[in-house]
Amino acid sequence: MVAFNDKILEVRANKFRRQCGISDDSAVDFEKLLISLDVLTVFKPLNGEFSGMALRTRSSNFMMINTKNPVGRQHFTIGHELYHLFIQEGFSFKMCKAGKFDKKDREEYNADIFSSYFLMPEVGIIKQIPEEELAWGGEISLATIIKLEQYFGVSRSALLIRLDKIGLLRTDYSNYKKDVKKSAIEHGYSDRLYSKTDEFKVVGNYGIKAKELFDKDKISESHYLSLMFDINIDIDNLNNKEDDKEI
C-alpha cells in the first residue's frame, strides 16, 4: 500500500485528469465526467453535516451528494468521493464531510487534497491569472479570485486554500472570505455557485439498469415503476400523456 503525501496526490490527480480526457488547464464538466466514469450519482438534500458519501462494489461505483450545500462545495465533494472510488486502496464505503482538511482522518485528508489538485490544477490556475499579478511584488486581485472560482466551479475557501498551497497568496486575504456571494454579484456573476440547490436528481445509468431488469423479467412491472418513481419519473403519467396525444 502506497503511503500518499501531497506531492504523490498531486501526481495522481493530474494523471487521473489525463485518464478522464481532461487537459491540465480545463475546468471539470462534472456531470459528463460522472457519466463517462459510470458512477451512479444521486444529488439530494441530506440532513446533518455530511457533504456526501461513496460506495464501491465489485461491479459498480455509487456516490451521493448533499444538495443542502452550495454548488461549489457539491463540486468539491464530487472530487473528494472520486478519490475514494478510484484512488484509495481497499475502499468500500464512507460518509464524508468534504473540505475539512482534517489530518486526524488520513484518508479524508487525502481525499480533500486530491479534490483540490484535481479540480484546480496549478497549470490551469496560473494560465487564468494576469501576468502583472503573477509578477514579483504583484498581488492576486479579488476580480481574479472570483474569475478563478467561477471558472473551476469551486468555493472561495477551497480556492484560497489552493492558491496558498501554490504560494500565490502573498498578503492577508481573510477579507476576501467575507460577503462572498455579494462580491461575485458585484463583479457581474451569478450567485448560483455559492447557493444550495436542495434539488433531487440522478446522474448515471440508474434508469437504464432498471429498464434492463424489467425487460429481462428480473423485476415486476410494479417494482420497475416504483424504482423509476424513486428518481421522480412517473412512467404511468408519461404513458397517459402519450395516449392523450394520440386522441
Residue frames as qw, qx, qy, qz and C-alpha x, y, z in Angstrom:
[[0.000, 0.888, 0.460, 0.000, 0.00, 0.00, 0.00],
 [0.411, 0.448, -0.014, 0.794, 1.35, 3.42, -1.02],
 [0.303, -0.642, -0.418, 0.566, 1.68, 6.00, 1.77],
 [0.314, 0.745, 0.335, 0.485, 0.43, 9.08, -0.06],
 [0.286, -0.470, -0.187, 0.814, 1.90, 12.51, 0.56],
 [0.304, 0.760, 0.197, -0.540, 0.72, 15.77, -1.00],
 [0.112, 0.572, -0.581, -0.567, 3.09, 15.53, -3.97],
 [0.133, 0.038, 0.970, 0.201, 2.02, 11.98, -4.78],
 [0.285, 0.605, 0.666, -0.330, -1.62, 13.06, -4.54],
 [0.247, 0.732, -0.132, -0.621, -0.94, 15.88, -7.00],
 [0.031, 0.334, -0.831, -0.444, 0.67, 13.42, -9.41],
 [0.190, 0.284, 0.939, -0.037, -2.28, 11.05, -9.03],
 [0.289, 0.698, 0.401, -0.518, -4.79, 13.87, -9.55],
 [0.220, 0.649, -0.394, -0.612, -3.06, 15.07, -12.72],
 [0.029, -0.144, 0.947, 0.287, -2.78, 11.51, -14.01],
 [0.257, 0.450, 0.821, -0.240, -6.47, 10.90, -13.29],
 [0.308, 0.707, 0.060, -0.633, -7.38, 14.08, -15.21],
 [0.173, 0.469, -0.689, -0.524, -5.47, 12.77, -18.23],
 [0.122, 0.095, 0.987, 0.043, -7.13, 9.36, -17.94],
 [0.268, 0.622, 0.632, -0.378, -10.50, 11.13, -17.96],
 [0.431, 0.511, 0.466, 0.579, -9.53, 13.14, -21.03],
 [0.143, -0.968, -0.200, 0.042, -9.37, 16.47, -19.15],
 [0.567, 0.556, -0.186, 0.579, -6.50, 18.78, -20.05],
 [0.533, -0.204, -0.447, 0.689, -4.29, 20.40, -17.41],
 [0.041, -0.057, -0.104, 0.992, -5.88, 23.82, -17.90],
 [0.380, -0.332, -0.563, -0.655, -9.55, 22.87, -18.31],
 [0.479, -0.211, 0.461, -0.716, -12.38, 23.01, -15.79],
 [0.105, 0.061, 0.992, -0.024, -14.19, 19.76, -14.99],
 [0.568, -0.128, -0.320, -0.748, -17.59, 19.10, -16.55],
 [0.333, -0.257, 0.785, -0.454, -18.89, 17.20, -13.53],
 [0.797, 0.202, 0.341, -0.456, -21.99, 15.51, -14.96],
 [0.744, 0.542, -0.357, -0.159, -20.22, 14.37, -18.14],
 [0.135, 0.529, -0.801, 0.246, -17.34, 13.05, -16.04],
 [0.527, -0.132, 0.698, -0.466, -19.62, 11.03, -13.76],
 [0.851, 0.366, 0.106, -0.362, -21.41, 9.56, -16.76],
 [0.593, 0.608, -0.527, -0.023, -18.15, 8.67, -18.53],
 [0.011, 0.422, -0.837, 0.349, -16.80, 7.02, -15.36],
 [0.610, -0.260, -0.685, -0.302, -20.10, 5.12, -14.93],
 [0.145, -0.059, -0.690, 0.707, -20.56, 6.45, -11.40],
 [0.270, -0.650, -0.636, -0.316, -24.22, 6.36, -10.44],
 [0.209, 0.017, -0.358, 0.910, -24.68, 9.64, -8.57],
 [0.216, -0.738, -0.626, -0.134, -27.68, 10.83, -6.60],
 [0.113, 0.244, -0.194, 0.943, -27.97, 14.51, -5.73],
 [0.451, -0.634, -0.567, -0.271, -30.40, 15.05, -2.87],
 [0.239, -0.713, 0.283, -0.596, -30.84, 17.08, 0.33],
 [0.708, -0.113, -0.651, 0.250, -29.28, 15.25, 3.29],
 [0.501, -0.838, -0.050, -0.210, -29.70, 16.02, 6.98],
 [0.795, -0.478, 0.094, 0.361, -26.65, 16.59, 9.16],
 [0.118, -0.834, 0.345, 0.414, -23.19, 17.84, 8.30],
 [0.678, -0.012, 0.644, 0.355, -22.42, 15.17, 5.72],
 [0.220, 0.593, -0.315, -0.708, -21.46, 16.54, 2.32],
 [0.735, 0.341, -0.414, -0.416, -21.80, 13.18, 0.62],
 [0.741, -0.296, 0.599, -0.073, -20.95, 9.51, 0.56],
 [0.462, 0.509, -0.640, -0.343, -19.31, 6.95, -1.70],
 [0.829, -0.116, 0.510, -0.197, -19.80, 3.21, -2.15],
 [0.354, 0.539, -0.689, -0.331, -17.66, 0.85, -4.21],
 [0.876, -0.048, 0.435, -0.205, -18.62, -2.72, -5.00],
 [0.571, -0.145, 0.689, 0.422, -17.13, -5.30, -7.34],
 [0.399, 0.463, 0.683, 0.400, -19.44, -4.28, -10.15],
 [0.084, 0.822, 0.352, 0.440, -20.31, -0.62, -9.62],
 [0.324, -0.047, -0.313, 0.892, -19.47, 2.76, -8.10],
 [0.187, -0.781, -0.542, -0.249, -22.00, 4.98, -6.37],
 [0.272, -0.037, -0.349, 0.896, -21.93, 8.41, -4.74],
 [0.133, -0.813, -0.561, -0.079, -24.46, 10.68, -3.11],
 [0.298, 0.214, -0.087, 0.926, -24.05, 14.47, -2.95],
 [0.130, -0.628, -0.613, 0.462, -25.80, 16.68, -0.39],
 [0.209, 0.557, 0.379, 0.709, -27.63, 19.47, -2.22],
 [0.363, -0.884, -0.285, 0.077, -28.18, 21.36, 1.03],
 [0.539, -0.470, 0.178, 0.676, -24.61, 22.54, 0.45],
 [0.273, 0.789, -0.156, -0.529, -23.67, 25.31, -2.01],
 [0.864, 0.500, -0.031, -0.052, -22.88, 24.19, -5.56],
 [0.277, 0.759, -0.559, 0.185, -19.16, 24.92, -5.11],
 [0.410, -0.424, 0.750, -0.298, -18.97, 22.55, -2.16],
 [0.895, 0.215, 0.299, -0.251, -21.01, 19.95, -4.06],
 [0.690, 0.656, -0.302, 0.036, -18.34, 20.03, -6.78],
 [0.001, -0.648, 0.705, -0.287, -15.53, 19.71, -4.24],
 [0.709, -0.181, 0.587, -0.347, -17.36, 16.74, -2.70],
 [0.896, 0.420, -0.008, -0.140, -17.50, 15.03, -6.09],
 [0.452, 0.677, -0.543, 0.207, -13.72, 15.32, -6.37],
 [0.363, -0.482, 0.676, -0.424, -13.39, 14.06, -2.79],
 [0.856, 0.031, 0.415, -0.308, -15.54, 10.99, -3.49],
 [0.776, 0.570, -0.263, -0.054, -13.65, 10.26, -6.72],
 [0.065, 0.627, -0.732, 0.259, -10.53, 9.79, -4.60],
 [0.614, -0.195, 0.665, -0.378, -12.30, 7.15, -2.51],
 [0.866, 0.337, 0.242, -0.279, -13.70, 5.36, -5.56],
 [0.795, 0.590, -0.102, 0.095, -10.70, 5.41, -7.90],
 [0.292, 0.713, -0.516, 0.375, -7.53, 6.17, -5.93],
 [0.472, -0.517, 0.571, -0.429, -7.87, 4.84, -2.37],
 [0.411, 0.188, -0.889, -0.078, -6.85, 1.20, -1.98],
 [0.227, -0.196, -0.915, 0.268, -9.26, -1.21, -0.32],
 [0.271, 0.031, 0.207, -0.940, -12.11, 1.29, -0.20],
 [0.027, -0.370, -0.920, -0.129, -15.73, 0.15, 0.23],
 [0.176, -0.788, -0.513, -0.292, -17.93, 2.80, 1.91],
 [0.360, -0.185, -0.332, 0.852, -17.67, 6.18, 3.60],
 [0.037, -0.913, -0.398, -0.076, -19.95, 9.02, 4.72],
 [0.584, 0.126, -0.029, 0.801, -17.91, 12.19, 4.23],
 [0.105, -0.928, -0.206, 0.291, -17.54, 15.78, 5.39],
 [0.690, 0.368, 0.174, 0.599, -15.51, 17.06, 2.47],
 [0.184, 0.792, 0.017, 0.581, -13.45, 20.22, 2.73],
 [0.629, -0.777, -0.019, -0.029, -12.41, 19.90, 6.37],
 [0.519, 0.626, -0.482, 0.325, -8.76, 19.03, 5.57],
 [0.673, -0.618, 0.287, -0.288, -8.66, 17.16, 8.87],
 [0.383, 0.536, -0.750, 0.066, -5.36, 15.30, 9.27],
 [0.500, -0.269, 0.699, -0.435, -6.83, 13.18, 12.08],
 [0.826, 0.284, 0.467, -0.139, -8.53, 11.05, 9.40],
 [0.338, -0.414, 0.578, 0.617, -5.77, 10.37, 6.91],
 [0.313, 0.295, 0.784, 0.447, -7.93, 9.15, 4.02],
 [0.104, 0.877, 0.460, -0.087, -10.40, 12.01, 4.41],
 [0.194, -0.799, 0.217, 0.526, -7.48, 14.44, 4.35],
 [0.370, -0.137, 0.723, 0.567, -6.07, 12.66, 1.29],
 [0.281, 0.601, 0.718, 0.208, -9.47, 12.92, -0.43],
 [0.008, 0.937, 0.196, -0.288, -9.62, 16.67, 0.24],
 [0.264, -0.623, 0.460, 0.575, -6.08, 17.25, -1.05],
 [0.379, 0.134, 0.798, 0.448, -6.78, 15.11, -4.13],
 [0.226, 0.785, 0.576, 0.014, -10.00, 17.01, -4.86],
 [0.101, -0.886, 0.050, 0.449, -8.16, 20.31, -4.56],
 [0.270, -0.417, 0.648, 0.577, -5.49, 19.22, -7.05],
 [0.346, 0.315, 0.834, 0.291, -7.97, 17.50, -9.37],
 [0.178, 0.849, 0.494, -0.060, -10.42, 20.41, -9.60],
 [0.046, 0.991, -0.084, -0.096, -7.79, 23.18, -9.62],
 [0.870, 0.077, 0.075, 0.481, -4.56, 22.12, -11.38],
 [0.376, -0.642, 0.054, 0.666, -1.69, 24.57, -10.95],
 [0.308, 0.049, 0.552, 0.773, -1.15, 24.96, -14.70],
 [0.008, -0.658, -0.652, -0.378, -4.79, 25.91, -15.19],
 [0.315, -0.834, -0.317, 0.323, -4.77, 28.39, -12.32],
 [0.391, -0.467, 0.223, 0.761, -1.64, 30.21, -13.49],
 [0.254, 0.276, 0.633, 0.677, -2.99, 30.44, -17.04],
 [0.102, -0.779, -0.577, -0.223, -6.03, 32.37, -15.75],
 [0.400, -0.775, -0.170, 0.458, -4.05, 34.94, -13.72],
 [0.373, 0.918, -0.043, 0.124, -2.84, 38.17, -15.39],
 [0.756, 0.259, -0.276, 0.533, 0.95, 38.40, -15.70],
 [0.035, 0.632, -0.258, 0.730, 1.13, 41.61, -13.69],
 [0.716, -0.539, 0.132, -0.424, -0.46, 39.82, -10.73],
 [0.979, -0.063, -0.081, 0.177, 1.99, 36.93, -11.03],
 [0.496, 0.631, -0.282, 0.526, 5.00, 39.25, -11.28],
 [0.532, -0.145, -0.517, 0.655, 7.32, 39.89, -8.34],
 [0.010, -0.122, -0.293, 0.948, 5.51, 42.27, -5.99],
 [0.420, -0.183, -0.455, -0.763, 2.15, 41.63, -7.60],
 [0.327, 0.036, 0.759, -0.562, -0.98, 40.53, -5.75],
 [0.024, -0.327, -0.885, -0.331, -3.92, 38.40, -6.83],
 [0.264, -0.118, 0.028, -0.957, -6.91, 40.71, -7.15],
 [0.484, 0.196, 0.666, -0.533, -10.41, 39.97, -5.92],
 [0.655, 0.498, -0.133, -0.552, -11.61, 40.11, -9.52],
 [0.423, 0.424, -0.789, -0.137, -9.15, 37.35, -10.46],
 [0.172, -0.086, 0.901, -0.390, -10.09, 35.24, -7.44],
 [0.615, 0.338, 0.403, -0.587, -13.78, 35.42, -8.41],
 [0.605, 0.531, -0.427, -0.413, -12.91, 34.60, -12.03],
 [0.194, 0.351, -0.914, 0.060, -10.93, 31.55, -10.87],
 [0.330, 0.073, 0.823, -0.456, -13.63, 30.18, -8.57],
 [0.662, 0.457, 0.146, -0.576, -16.24, 30.67, -11.29],
 [0.493, 0.534, -0.618, -0.301, -14.04, 29.01, -13.92],
 [0.233, 0.219, -0.939, 0.129, -13.23, 25.95, -11.80],
 [0.639, -0.395, -0.450, -0.482, -16.64, 25.81, -10.09],
 [0.598, -0.175, -0.641, 0.448, -15.32, 25.84, -6.53],
 [0.370, -0.866, -0.328, 0.072, -15.97, 27.73, -3.31],
 [0.095, 0.914, -0.250, 0.306, -13.99, 30.80, -2.27],
 [0.605, -0.651, 0.447, -0.098, -12.46, 28.96, 0.69],
 [0.916, 0.063, 0.345, 0.195, -11.36, 25.99, -1.46],
 [0.588, 0.725, 0.012, 0.358, -9.75, 28.30, -3.99],
 [0.134, -0.898, 0.323, -0.266, -7.90, 30.36, -1.37],
 [0.795, -0.421, 0.435, 0.032, -6.53, 27.16, 0.21],
 [0.856, 0.328, 0.266, 0.299, -5.30, 26.05, -3.22],
 [0.341, 0.865, -0.097, 0.354, -3.72, 29.41, -4.04],
 [0.431, -0.797, 0.392, -0.161, -1.97, 29.40, -0.68],
 [0.904, -0.138, 0.380, 0.138, -0.69, 25.87, -1.35],
 [0.720, 0.563, 0.133, 0.385, 0.82, 27.04, -4.64],
 [0.524, -0.348, -0.085, 0.773, 2.37, 30.05, -2.89],
 [0.195, 0.497, 0.401, 0.744, 0.40, 32.71, -4.74],
 [0.349, -0.865, -0.316, -0.174, -1.13, 34.38, -1.67],
 [0.543, 0.268, -0.298, 0.738, 1.45, 36.94, -0.60],
 [0.147, -0.304, 0.287, -0.897, -0.74, 39.05, 1.68],
 [0.218, 0.190, 0.811, -0.508, -3.63, 38.54, 4.11],
 [0.270, -0.133, -0.618, -0.726, -6.70, 37.52, 2.07],
 [0.018, -0.304, -0.863, 0.402, -9.02, 36.95, 5.04],
 [0.291, 0.399, 0.177, -0.851, -11.22, 39.86, 3.94],
 [0.379, 0.202, -0.636, -0.641, -11.97, 38.03, 0.70],
 [0.166, -0.176, -0.967, 0.076, -13.77, 35.36, 2.74],
 [0.157, 0.450, 0.536, -0.697, -16.45, 37.91, 3.70],
 [0.478, 0.614, 0.138, -0.612, -19.52, 38.75, 1.60],
 [0.371, -0.152, 0.800, 0.446, -18.58, 36.11, -0.95],
 [0.349, 0.568, 0.731, 0.144, -21.92, 35.99, -2.76],
 [0.084, 0.926, 0.189, -0.315, -22.22, 39.79, -2.76],
 [0.212, -0.653, 0.475, 0.551, -18.75, 40.27, -4.22],
 [0.383, 0.099, 0.819, 0.415, -19.47, 37.82, -7.05],
 [0.257, 0.770, 0.584, 0.003, -22.71, 39.58, -7.96],
 [0.057, -0.902, 0.040, 0.427, -20.96, 42.98, -7.89],
 [0.209, -0.474, 0.657, 0.547, -18.49, 41.61, -10.43],
 [0.544, 0.345, -0.342, -0.684, -21.30, 40.53, -12.74],
 [0.246, 0.115, -0.958, -0.089, -21.51, 36.80, -11.90],
 [0.702, -0.382, -0.407, -0.443, -24.46, 34.65, -10.91],
 [0.361, -0.541, 0.592, -0.477, -24.69, 33.62, -7.24],
 [0.927, -0.004, -0.234, -0.294, -25.54, 30.01, -8.14],
 [0.636, 0.327, -0.618, 0.326, -22.07, 28.70, -7.25],
 [0.069, 0.263, -0.613, 0.742, -22.46, 29.98, -3.68],
 [0.620, -0.134, 0.162, -0.756, -26.06, 28.82, -3.12],
 [0.362, -0.010, 0.924, -0.125, -27.54, 25.49, -2.10],
 [0.324, 0.028, -0.619, -0.715, -29.89, 23.83, -4.58],
 [0.518, 0.018, 0.647, -0.559, -31.94, 21.43, -2.41],
 [0.679, 0.329, -0.345, -0.558, -32.62, 19.55, -5.65],
 [0.737, -0.118, 0.663, -0.047, -33.06, 15.86, -6.31],
 [0.670, 0.604, -0.292, -0.318, -31.58, 14.40, -9.47],
 [0.859, -0.188, 0.450, 0.156, -29.82, 11.28, -10.65],
 [0.345, 0.754, -0.483, -0.282, -26.77, 11.22, -12.93],
 [0.189, -0.349, 0.916, 0.068, -25.86, 7.88, -14.44],
 [0.394, 0.054, -0.786, -0.474, -27.43, 4.67, -15.63],
 [0.319, 0.053, 0.746, -0.582, -29.97, 4.05, -12.86],
 [0.667, 0.376, 0.147, -0.626, -32.90, 4.21, -15.28],
 [0.545, 0.456, -0.638, -0.297, -31.10, 2.10, -17.87],
 [0.106, 0.192, -0.949, 0.228, -30.40, -0.64, -15.35],
 [0.454, 0.183, 0.605, -0.628, -33.97, -0.58, -14.02],
 [0.688, 0.445, -0.124, -0.560, -35.39, -0.85, -17.56],
 [0.412, 0.413, -0.804, -0.118, -32.97, -3.65, -18.41],
 [0.139, -0.060, 0.905, -0.397, -34.04, -5.63, -15.33],
 [0.584, 0.335, 0.381, -0.634, -37.70, -5.15, -16.26],
 [0.622, 0.504, -0.388, -0.456, -37.18, -6.11, -19.92],
 [0.369, 0.314, -0.874, 0.031, -35.37, -9.29, -18.82],
 [0.740, -0.418, -0.385, -0.360, -38.20, -10.14, -16.40],
 [0.482, 0.098, -0.646, 0.584, -35.86, -9.82, -13.44],
 [0.061, 0.207, 0.520, -0.826, -38.29, -7.46, -11.69],
 [0.206, 0.625, 0.752, -0.025, -42.04, -6.97, -11.94],
 [0.170, 0.639, 0.322, 0.678, -43.68, -4.01, -13.65],
 [0.422, -0.869, -0.218, -0.141, -44.76, -2.59, -10.29],
 [0.712, -0.483, 0.063, 0.506, -41.19, -2.85, -8.99],
 [0.497, 0.253, 0.303, 0.773, -39.88, -1.12, -12.13],
 [0.067, -0.793, -0.321, -0.513, -42.45, 1.67, -11.79],
 [0.597, -0.782, -0.133, 0.116, -41.51, 2.05, -8.12],
 [0.699, -0.219, 0.146, 0.665, -37.79, 2.26, -8.91],
 [0.309, 0.445, 0.321, 0.777, -38.40, 4.94, -11.53],
 [0.295, -0.851, -0.314, -0.300, -40.72, 6.84, -9.22],
 [0.691, -0.567, -0.102, 0.437, -37.86, 6.95, -6.70],
 [0.426, -0.155, 0.230, 0.861, -35.99, 9.20, -9.15],
 [0.222, 0.555, 0.212, -0.773, -39.08, 11.34, -9.81],
 [0.244, 0.176, -0.665, -0.683, -40.06, 9.67, -13.10],
 [0.593, 0.203, 0.578, -0.523, -43.72, 8.68, -13.28],
 [0.106, -0.074, 0.851, 0.509, -43.94, 6.16, -16.14],
 [0.170, 0.562, 0.806, -0.072, -47.72, 5.82, -15.85],
 [0.108, 0.811, 0.190, -0.543, -48.11, 9.58, -16.24],
 [0.048, -0.468, 0.589, 0.658, -45.82, 9.55, -19.28],
 [0.151, 0.194, 0.924, 0.293, -47.92, 6.79, -20.85],
 [0.155, 0.720, 0.612, -0.289, -51.10, 8.74, -20.19],
 [0.057, 0.731, -0.139, -0.665, -49.65, 11.81, -21.88],
 [0.077, -0.211, 0.795, 0.564, -48.76, 9.74, -24.95],
 [0.151, 0.458, 0.875, 0.037, -52.31, 8.38, -25.05],
 [0.116, 0.781, 0.326, -0.520, -53.68, 11.93, -24.87],
 [0.000, 0.532, -0.464, -0.708, -51.56, 12.93, -27.89],
 [0.103, 0.085, 0.911, 0.390, -52.97, 10.06, -29.94],
 [0.136, 0.663, 0.710, -0.196, -56.53, 11.13, -29.09]]
